[in-house]
């Protein structure tokens, strides 16, 4: 594939990751350009640590939103950055332990029936967000969805790899005709500027609030690495190794905290984009990271992407988030015997607890959604007896 095609594919991936990456800083008071900068740098660092073997883009972690808001309000944003660096340090410690003792305990706790169910939960949990965006203008959202689906099925060769870009550009043109494009983000953005950096400060109180969230995101990391491997058709837990992926994620989060960005994490949206486009080349992801860094310094480019109307992103998100759920279902049925009553019980519990709004506090932690589903699945997998032979 020539360089020009790789550039277009990288831009497509950046657009797919943009919304989620900048949403976290908007909700927490962090500069969005800083988030793009640290996401891009963090992705490149992850690829360096993992030998450039995994098609992953690291973006802003939603799991840290509440704790960043809490610490920033009480102690200041600099102390929130210190807590994020501490969370990244926990990743580094866990990576060292996995390197020393192996990753078998992860497989014992999270076999395919648990991992697949949790991945399905991720997609279903994100579904209301996609519907919420699409509901602002259903005709445009459905048109974008249809264009993306038809592009994937009808085109061949290089064009078949661009369903997201084709659908978003088409949706933007339709929105221009409909007169719903807001050009304010473009007009208000500077041509060039250095992202606002916030250097970390440390206090045990702030660290105690933020750092424990790493336990939850480690579970998310395990699910995302397995989902990514399921789509690509490779076992990234074995090669380059789970300890390397955890180390790369942790160091990227520490880098983000050092510069004033939100904690980095592996992205389910990334896996969905891979599944939809069929483009698994890690170079494309590194190109997307470079685009994110460029946008961080060029406000007008970021303004153009921010001006994409909500129903356009809603239409493409319906497809992306649905693909996440379908990857989870595929993981379950390809890696586990779903005729087993035991496995069906585990999957049922994971799905119900994951989709519900139940919040279970354990000490200073609160488990809900994906994290609660993962804990429930791991416990049931350990305590439920094997199926009895049928008479």
C-alpha positions in Angstrom: 0.0 0.0 0.0 1.4 3.4 -1.0 2.0 6.3 1.4 -1.0 8.3 0.2 -3.4 5.6 1.0 -1.9 5.1 4.4 -2.3 8.8 5.2 -6.0 8.7 4.2 -6.6 5.5 6.4 -4.8 7.2 9.3 -6.9 10.3 9.0 -10.1 8.1 9.0 -8.9 6.4 12.2 -8.2 9.8 13.9 -11.8 11.0 13.0 -13.2 7.8 14.6 -11.2 8.3 17.8 -11.7 12.1 18.0 -15.0 12.4 19.7 -14.3 10.1 22.6 -10.8 11.5 23.1 -11.9 15.1 23.5 -15.1 14.3 25.5 -13.2 13.5 28.6 -11.3 16.7 28.8 -14.5 18.7 28.1 -16.1 17.0 31.1 -13.1 17.4 33.4 -11.8 20.8 32.6 -8.6 19.6 30.9 -7.6 21.3 27.7 -8.8 19.2 24.6 -5.6 20.0 22.6 -3.5 18.7 25.5 -5.6 15.5 25.5 -5.0 15.0 21.8 -1.3 15.6 22.3 -1.0 13.1 25.1 -3.1 10.6 23.2 -0.9 10.8 20.2 2.4 10.7 22.2 1.0 7.9 24.4 0.0 5.8 21.3 3.5 6.2 19.8 5.1 5.2 23.2 2.8 2.2 23.4 3.8 1.0 20.0 7.5 1.5 20.9 7.1 -0.6 24.0 5.2 -3.4 22.2 7.4 -3.5 19.2 4.8 -1.9 16.9 3.0 -5.2 16.6 -0.6 -4.2 17.8 -3.0 -2.0 15.9 -4.0 0.1 19.0 -4.8 3.8 19.5 -4.7 5.0 23.1 -7.3 7.7 24.1 -8.8 9.4 27.1 -10.1 7.0 29.7 -13.8 7.5 30.8 -13.1 5.6 34.0 -11.2 8.5 35.5 -13.8 11.3 34.8 -15.4 11.4 38.3 -12.2 11.1 40.3 -10.4 13.8 38.2 -13.4 16.1 38.7 -13.3 15.4 42.5 -9.6 16.0 43.0 -9.4 19.0 40.7 -12.3 20.7 42.6 -10.8 20.0 46.0 -7.0 20.2 45.4 -6.4 21.6 41.9 -5.8 20.0 38.5 -2.1 19.7 39.1 -2.8 17.2 42.0 -5.2 15.3 39.7 -2.2 14.9 37.3 -0.1 13.5 40.1 -2.9 10.9 40.8 -2.9 10.0 37.1 0.8 9.4 37.2 0.4 7.2 40.3 -2.3 5.2 38.4 0.1 4.7 35.6 2.8 3.5 38.1 0.3 0.8 39.3 0.2 -0.5 35.7 4.0 -0.6 35.6 4.1 -2.6 38.8 1.5 -5.1 37.5 3.4 -5.4 34.3 6.5 -6.4 36.2 4.5 -9.0 38.2 3.0 -10.4 35.0 6.5 -10.6 33.5 7.8 -12.5 36.5 4.9 -14.9 37.2 3.2 -15.1 33.8 -0.3 -14.3 32.6 -2.0 -17.6 33.3 -3.9 -16.1 36.3 -5.6 -13.6 33.9 -6.7 -16.5 31.7 -8.0 -18.4 34.7 -10.0 -15.4 35.8 -11.2 -14.2 32.4 -11.7 -17.1 29.9 -13.4 -16.4 26.6 -16.9 -16.7 28.0 -16.2 -13.9 30.5 -14.1 -11.8 28.1 -16.6 -12.1 25.2 -19.5 -11.3 27.5 -17.7 -8.2 28.8 -16.9 -7.0 25.3 -20.5 -7.4 24.4 -21.4 -5.3 27.5 -19.1 -2.6 26.3 -20.9 -2.3 23.0 -24.4 -2.4 24.5 -23.4 0.1 27.2 -22.2 2.6 24.6 -25.4 2.1 22.5 -27.5 4.7 24.3 -24.8 7.3 23.6 -25.0 6.6 19.9 -28.8 6.7 19.9 -28.7 10.0 21.9 -26.5 11.6 19.3 -28.5 10.1 16.4 -31.8 11.2 17.8 -30.9 14.9 17.2 -31.6 14.3 13.5 -32.6 10.7 12.6 -32.8 11.2 8.8 -29.1 12.3 8.7 -28.0 9.7 11.2 -29.7 6.9 9.3 -28.3 8.1 6.0 -24.7 8.1 7.5 -25.3 4.6 8.9 -26.6 3.4 5.5 -23.7 5.0 3.6 -21.1 3.3 5.9 -22.8 -0.1 5.6 -23.1 0.1 1.8 -19.5 1.3 1.5 -18.3 -1.7 3.4 -20.3 -4.2 1.4 -20.5 -2.7 -2.1 -17.0 -1.3 -2.7 -13.8 -3.3 -3.4 -10.1 -2.7 -2.8 -9.0 0.6 -1.2 -12.5 2.1 -1.1 -13.8 -0.8 1.0 -11.3 0.3 3.7 -12.8 3.8 4.0 -16.4 3.4 5.1 -16.1 5.7 8.1 -14.4 8.5 6.1 -16.9 8.2 3.2 -19.9 8.2 5.6 -18.6 11.1 7.7 -17.8 13.3 4.7 -21.1 12.4 3.0 -22.9 13.2 6.2 -21.1 16.5 6.5 -22.2 17.5 3.0 -25.8 16.5 3.7 -25.6 18.6 6.9 -24.3 21.6 5.0 -27.3 21.3 2.6 -29.6 21.0 5.6 -28.0 24.0 7.2 -27.2 22.4 10.5 -23.4 22.8 10.5 -22.1 25.1 13.3 -18.9 26.9 12.0 -18.2 28.5 15.4 -15.5 25.9 16.4 -13.6 26.7 13.2 -14.0 30.5 13.5 -13.0 30.5 17.2 -10.0 28.3 16.9 -6.5 29.7 16.4 -4.5 28.6 13.4 -1.6 27.4 15.5 -0.9 27.2 19.2 0.9 25.3 21.9 -1.4 23.0 24.0 -1.8 24.1 27.6 0.5 22.0 29.8 -0.2 21.3 33.5 2.7 19.8 35.4 1.9 17.3 38.2 1.9 17.9 42.0 1.6 15.1 44.5 -0.4 14.5 47.7 -1.3 11.2 49.2 -5.0 12.3 49.5 -5.3 12.9 45.8 -3.4 9.7 44.9 -5.7 7.7 47.2 -8.7 9.0 45.2 -7.4 8.5 41.7 -4.8 5.7 41.7 -7.2 2.8 42.7 -9.2 3.3 39.4 -6.2 1.6 37.7 -7.6 -1.7 39.1 -10.8 -1.3 37.1 -9.0 -0.1 33.9 -6.6 -3.1 34.1 -9.6 -5.3 33.7 -10.7 -3.1 30.7 -7.2 -3.5 29.3 -7.4 -7.3 29.4 -10.7 -7.2 27.6 -9.6 -4.8 24.9 -6.3 -6.6 24.2 -8.3 -9.9 23.7 -10.9 -8.2 21.6 -8.3 -6.6 19.4 -6.6 -10.0 19.0 -9.9 -11.7 18.2 -10.5 -9.2 15.4 -7.0 -9.3 14.0 -6.7 -13.1 14.4 -3.6 -13.0 16.6 -2.9 -13.7 20.3 -1.3 -10.5 21.5 -1.4 -11.8 25.1 1.4 -14.2 24.0 3.2 -12.0 21.6 4.3 -9.3 22.2 3.1 -10.3 25.7 0.5 -9.0 28.2 3.2 -7.5 30.3 4.4 -5.4 27.4 0.9 -4.1 26.6 0.2 -3.3 30.3 3.6 -1.6 30.6 2.9 0.5 27.4 -0.5 1.5 28.7 1.0 2.4 32.1 3.9 4.5 30.7 1.5 6.3 28.3 -0.7 7.2 31.3 2.3 8.4 33.3 3.3 10.6 30.3 -0.2 12.0 30.0 -0.2 12.9 33.7 3.3 14.5 33.4 2.0 16.9 30.7 -1.5 17.6 31.9 -3.6 15.2 29.9 -6.2 12.6 31.0 -5.3 9.0 31.7 -4.7 7.0 28.5 -6.4 3.7 27.8 -7.0 1.1 25.1 -10.2 1.9 23.1 -13.1 -0.3 22.3 -13.9 2.2 19.5 -10.5 1.3 18.1 -11.4 -2.4 17.9 -14.7 -1.6 16.3 -13.0 0.5 13.6 -10.6 -2.3 12.9 -13.5 -4.8 12.6 -15.4 -2.5 10.2 -12.6 -1.4 7.9 -10.5 -4.6 8.0 -7.3 -2.5 8.2 -5.0 -4.0 10.8 -1.7 -2.4 9.9 -0.1 -0.9 13.1 1.5 1.8 10.9 -2.0 3.2 10.2 -2.5 3.6 13.9 0.8 5.4 14.3 -0.2 7.7 11.5 -3.5 8.4 13.4 -1.4 9.3 16.5 0.7 11.7 14.4 -2.5 13.3 13.1 -3.7 13.7 16.7 -0.5 15.5 17.6 -0.7 17.8 14.5 -4.4 18.7 15.4 -3.3 19.5 18.9 -1.1 22.3 17.6 -3.4 23.3 14.7 -6.6 24.6 16.1 -8.4 25.1 12.8 -8.1 21.3 12.0 -9.5 20.4 15.3 -12.3 23.0 14.8 -13.2 21.3 11.5 -13.6 17.9 13.2 -15.4 19.5 16.1 -17.9 21.1 13.6 -19.0 17.6 12.4 -22.7 17.6 13.4 -23.9 15.4 16.2 -26.2 13.2 14.1 -23.3 12.4 11.7 -21.2 11.0 14.6 -24.3 9.4 16.0 -25.0 7.5 12.7 -21.4 6.2 12.5 -21.4 5.4 16.3 -24.4 3.1 15.9 -22.3 1.0 13.5 -19.1 1.2 15.6 -20.7 0.4 18.9 -22.7 -2.4 17.4 -19.6 -3.9 16.0 -18.0 -4.0 19.4 -21.0 -6.0 20.7 -20.8 -8.4 17.7 -17.0 -8.9 18.3 -17.9 -9.9 21.9 -20.5 -12.4 20.7 -18.0 -13.8 18.2 -15.4 -14.2 21.0 -17.8 -16.1 23.2 -18.9 -18.6 20.6 -15.5 -19.1 19.0 -13.6 -19.6 22.3 -16.2 -21.2 24.7 -18.8 -24.0 24.5 -22.0 -22.0 24.7 -24.0 -25.3 24.8 -22.6 -25.5 28.4 -25.2 -24.6 31.0 -22.4 -23.3 33.2 -21.1 -20.9 30.5 -24.6 -19.7 29.7 -25.1 -18.9 33.4 -21.9 -16.9 33.4 -22.7 -15.0 30.2 -26.2 -14.3 31.5 -25.0 -12.8 34.7 -22.3 -10.7 33.0 -24.8 -9.3 30.5 -27.5 -8.4 33.0 -25.2 -6.9 35.6 -23.2 -5.1 32.9 -26.1 -3.5 31.2 -27.9 -2.6 34.4 -27.3 0.6 36.3 -26.4 -1.2 39.5 -23.5 0.3 41.5 -21.7 -1.9 44.0 -19.4 0.0 46.5 -16.5 -2.0 47.9 -14.4 0.1 50.2 -13.4 3.2 48.3 -14.2 1.6 44.9 -17.4 1.6 43.0 -18.1 -1.2 40.5 -20.7 -0.7 37.8 -21.2 -1.4 34.2 -18.2 -3.2 32.6 -16.1 -3.3 35.8 -19.0 -4.9 37.7 -19.7 -7.3 34.9 -16.1 -8.4 34.8 -15.9 -9.0 38.6 -19.2 -11.0 38.5 -17.9 -13.1 35.6 -14.6 -13.8 37.2 -16.1 -14.8 40.5 -18.7 -17.1 38.9 -16.0 -18.7 36.7 -14.1 -19.6 39.9 -17.0 -20.8 42.0 -19.4 -22.5 39.7 -18.9 -26.3 39.3 -18.3 -27.9 36.0 -21.3 -29.3 34.0 -22.4 -32.7 35.0 -22.4 -35.3 32.2 -25.9 -35.6 30.7 -27.6 -38.9 31.1 
